[in-house]
Amino acid sequence: MRKFSLKKEEKGYSLLELFDYKMDKLEESEKKRIEELLKGDGKIKKDLEEVEKITELLSEWKIPEYPSELDEKVISSIKVQKKGALNEFLANVFHPLSIAVSLALLTLFAFIAIFFKTLFPPQEVREREIEISFKISEAKKPVIVEVESLEEGFEKIVRIIDSYGGKLIGKRKVKEGIEIKFSVDKETEEEIFREISLLGKMKMGKEGFKDKKGNIVLIISKMEKNK
C-alpha cells in the first residue's frame, strides 16, 4: 500500500478530508472543492482509492467468533470453585468470554497499529554534517551581516548557500554573534552576497574575507535597535 500523509499540503486537500468525502460528511462547499480536484488531478484520485481500500477493510472487520465447545474445555480445565476470592478471580480471568474479548482486542490493536503505520510513515530526516568547531578565523576581514535574529538569520543564510549548491563547512559562536565558514563556486559569489545583503546590513571588503583554503568566512551579528 502506498504511503501518504494526513497533512494538508500545497495540493489543496488532506487525507482526513478524503475520508469525510467518502463518508459524505463534508460541507457542500468542501464537497464541491474535492469534486473539482478529482476532475483533473491524478494524485488525489490515487489517494481516494487508498482511502476507499482502508474504509472497506474497516467495514469488513468483525470480532472473531470462538468455538462453542471452548466454554466446557476452559471450565473443566480450571475446575472453578465458588468459594474463595482467588478462585473467583481466576474464574473471571479465564472465563471463555473474557478470553474471546481479549483475542478480539489484540486483533483490533494489531490492525490499528498497521493502519497508523500506513497513515503516518516515518519522515525522512535530512542530515547535515557541520563541523561545529574550527580554528580561529584565518580571514583578515570576515563578511559581517547584521540581522534582527541570529538563529533566523543563520537559517536563511544556510538556505541561500544551499540554493546555489554551496556547502556549509563550520559554525561556531563568537563574541560578535555566529561565525560560519562556507564554500561556493566563484561565479555564484556575487549573487549569494546580493541575496544575503537583503537580510540586513552587510559589511564587506573587496578582499580578506576568505581563509587560506578559499572558504568564505562570515559573521552574523545582532542588529542594534537604535540603528
C-alpha positions as CSV (number, residue, x, y, z in Angstrom):
1,M,0.0,0.0,0.0
2,R,1.4,3.5,-0.9
3,K,2.4,5.7,1.9
4,F,0.8,9.2,2.2
5,S,0.3,11.9,4.8
6,L,-2.7,13.3,6.7
7,K,-1.3,16.9,6.4
8,K,-2.9,19.3,4.1
9,E,-0.2,20.2,1.6
10,E,0.1,22.5,-1.4
11,K,-2.0,20.0,-3.3
12,G,-5.1,21.6,-1.7
13,Y,-6.5,18.7,0.3
14,S,-5.8,16.4,3.2
15,L,-6.4,12.7,3.8
16,L,-9.0,13.5,6.5
17,E,-11.0,15.5,4.0
18,L,-11.0,12.5,1.7
19,F,-12.2,10.3,4.5
20,D,-15.0,12.8,5.2
21,Y,-15.8,13.0,1.5
22,K,-16.0,9.2,1.3
23,M,-18.3,9.1,4.4
24,D,-20.4,12.0,3.0
25,K,-19.6,14.3,6.0
26,L,-18.2,17.3,4.2
27,E,-20.0,20.6,3.9
28,E,-21.4,21.2,0.4
29,S,-18.8,23.8,-0.5
30,E,-15.9,21.5,0.6
31,K,-17.5,18.6,-1.2
32,K,-17.6,20.6,-4.5
33,R,-14.0,21.6,-4.0
34,I,-12.9,18.0,-3.7
35,E,-15.0,17.1,-6.7
36,E,-13.4,19.8,-8.8
37,L,-9.9,18.5,-7.8
38,L,-11.0,15.0,-8.8
39,K,-11.8,16.1,-12.3
40,G,-8.2,17.0,-13.2
41,D,-5.7,15.8,-10.5
42,G,-4.5,12.3,-10.9
43,K,-2.8,12.2,-7.4
44,I,-6.0,12.9,-5.5
45,K,-7.7,10.1,-7.3
46,K,-4.9,7.7,-6.2
47,D,-5.2,9.0,-2.6
48,L,-9.0,8.5,-2.7
49,E,-8.5,4.9,-3.9
50,E,-6.3,4.3,-0.9
51,V,-8.9,5.8,1.4
52,E,-11.6,3.5,-0.1
53,K,-9.4,0.4,0.5
54,I,-8.9,1.4,4.1
55,T,-12.6,2.1,4.8
56,E,-13.5,-1.1,3.1
57,L,-11.1,-3.1,5.4
58,L,-12.6,-1.3,8.5
59,S,-16.2,-2.1,7.5
60,E,-15.4,-5.8,6.9
61,W,-13.6,-6.2,10.3
62,K,-15.6,-8.2,12.9
63,I,-14.9,-9.6,16.3
64,P,-13.7,-13.2,15.7
65,E,-16.0,-16.0,17.0
66,Y,-14.7,-18.6,19.3
67,P,-15.8,-22.3,19.2
68,S,-18.8,-23.2,21.3
69,E,-17.0,-26.1,22.9
70,L,-14.4,-23.6,24.3
71,D,-16.7,-23.0,27.3
72,E,-16.7,-26.6,28.5
73,K,-13.0,-27.1,27.9
74,V,-11.9,-24.0,29.8
75,I,-14.3,-24.5,32.7
76,S,-13.4,-28.2,33.1
77,S,-9.6,-27.5,32.9
78,I,-9.6,-24.9,35.7
79,K,-12.3,-26.5,37.8
80,V,-13.6,-23.3,39.2
81,Q,-14.9,-23.4,42.8
82,K,-17.4,-21.0,44.1
83,K,-15.6,-20.5,47.4
84,G,-12.6,-18.2,47.9
85,A,-11.7,-14.8,46.4
86,L,-8.7,-16.3,44.5
87,N,-10.9,-18.9,42.8
88,E,-13.4,-16.3,41.8
89,F,-10.7,-14.1,40.4
90,L,-9.3,-17.0,38.3
91,A,-12.8,-17.8,37.1
92,N,-13.2,-14.2,35.8
93,V,-9.8,-14.1,34.2
94,F,-10.2,-17.5,32.4
95,H,-13.8,-17.2,31.5
96,P,-14.4,-18.1,27.8
97,L,-16.0,-14.7,27.2
98,S,-13.0,-12.9,28.7
99,I,-10.6,-14.9,26.5
100,A,-12.7,-14.2,23.4
101,V,-12.8,-10.4,24.2
102,S,-9.0,-10.4,24.8
103,L,-8.3,-12.1,21.5
104,A,-10.6,-9.6,19.7
105,L,-8.9,-6.6,21.4
106,L,-5.5,-7.9,20.5
107,T,-6.6,-8.4,16.9
108,L,-8.1,-4.9,16.8
109,F,-4.9,-3.3,18.3
110,A,-2.7,-5.1,15.8
111,F,-4.9,-3.8,12.9
112,I,-4.8,-0.2,14.3
113,A,-1.0,-0.4,14.6
114,I,-0.7,-1.4,11.0
115,F,-3.3,1.2,9.9
116,F,-1.5,4.1,11.6
117,K,1.9,2.9,10.4
118,T,0.5,3.2,6.9
119,L,-1.0,6.7,7.5
120,F,2.0,8.1,9.4
121,P,5.1,6.8,7.7
122,P,8.4,7.8,9.3
123,Q,9.6,11.1,7.9
124,E,12.9,11.1,6.1
125,V,15.4,13.4,8.0
126,R,17.9,15.2,6.0
127,E,21.2,15.1,7.9
128,R,23.6,18.0,7.6
129,E,27.2,17.3,8.5
130,I,28.6,20.5,10.1
131,E,32.0,21.0,11.6
132,I,30.8,22.7,14.8
133,S,34.2,24.0,15.9
134,F,37.1,25.1,13.8
135,K,40.2,27.2,14.2
136,I,40.1,30.9,14.8
137,S,39.3,32.6,11.5
138,E,42.2,32.9,9.1
139,A,40.3,35.6,7.2
140,K,41.6,39.1,7.8
141,K,38.2,40.8,7.3
142,P,35.3,38.4,7.5
143,V,32.0,39.5,6.0
144,I,29.7,40.9,8.7
145,V,25.9,40.7,8.4
146,E,23.7,42.4,11.0
147,V,20.3,40.9,11.4
148,E,17.4,41.1,13.9
149,S,17.5,37.4,14.9
150,L,20.8,35.4,15.0
151,E,19.3,31.9,14.6
152,E,16.7,33.0,12.0
153,G,19.4,34.9,10.1
154,F,21.6,31.8,10.2
155,E,18.9,29.5,8.8
156,K,18.1,32.0,6.0
157,I,21.8,32.3,5.0
158,V,22.2,28.5,5.0
159,R,19.2,28.2,2.7
160,I,20.7,30.7,0.3
161,I,24.0,28.8,0.3
162,D,22.2,25.5,-0.4
163,S,20.2,27.1,-3.2
164,Y,23.4,27.8,-5.1
165,G,24.9,24.4,-4.4
166,G,27.3,25.7,-1.8
167,K,28.5,23.8,1.3
168,L,28.4,24.9,5.0
169,I,31.8,23.8,6.5
170,G,31.6,25.2,10.0
171,K,29.6,27.1,12.6
172,R,30.6,28.5,15.9
173,K,29.6,31.1,18.5
174,V,31.9,34.2,18.7
175,K,31.8,37.4,20.7
176,E,30.1,39.2,17.8
177,G,27.4,36.5,17.2
178,I,27.7,33.4,15.0
179,E,30.6,32.8,12.7
180,I,30.2,30.5,9.7
181,K,32.5,29.2,7.1
182,F,31.2,28.0,3.7
183,S,32.4,27.3,0.2
184,V,30.7,28.2,-3.1
185,D,31.6,28.4,-6.8
186,K,33.4,31.6,-7.7
187,E,30.8,32.5,-10.3
188,T,27.9,32.4,-7.8
189,E,29.6,34.5,-5.1
190,E,28.2,37.8,-6.3
191,E,24.6,36.5,-6.4
192,I,24.9,34.9,-3.0
193,F,26.2,38.1,-1.4
194,R,23.5,40.1,-3.1
195,E,20.8,37.9,-1.5
196,I,22.5,37.8,1.9
197,S,22.6,41.7,1.9
198,L,18.8,41.8,1.7
199,L,18.6,40.1,5.1
200,G,20.0,43.1,6.9
201,K,23.1,45.4,7.0
202,M,26.2,43.8,5.4
203,K,29.8,45.0,5.7
204,M,32.2,43.5,3.2
205,G,35.6,44.5,1.9
206,K,36.9,43.7,-1.6
207,E,39.2,41.1,-0.2
208,G,40.3,39.5,3.0
209,F,37.1,37.6,3.7
210,K,38.4,34.2,2.8
211,D,40.7,31.7,4.6
212,K,43.8,30.0,3.1
213,K,41.6,27.3,1.5
214,G,39.4,29.8,-0.2
215,N,36.4,29.3,2.1
216,I,34.3,32.4,2.8
217,V,34.1,33.5,6.5
218,L,31.0,35.4,7.6
219,I,29.9,36.7,10.9
220,I,26.2,37.0,11.7
221,S,25.7,39.7,14.4
222,K,22.6,41.0,16.0
223,M,21.4,44.4,14.8
224,E,21.2,47.1,17.4
225,K,17.7,48.5,17.8
226,N,18.8,52.2,17.7
227,K,20.4,51.6,14.3
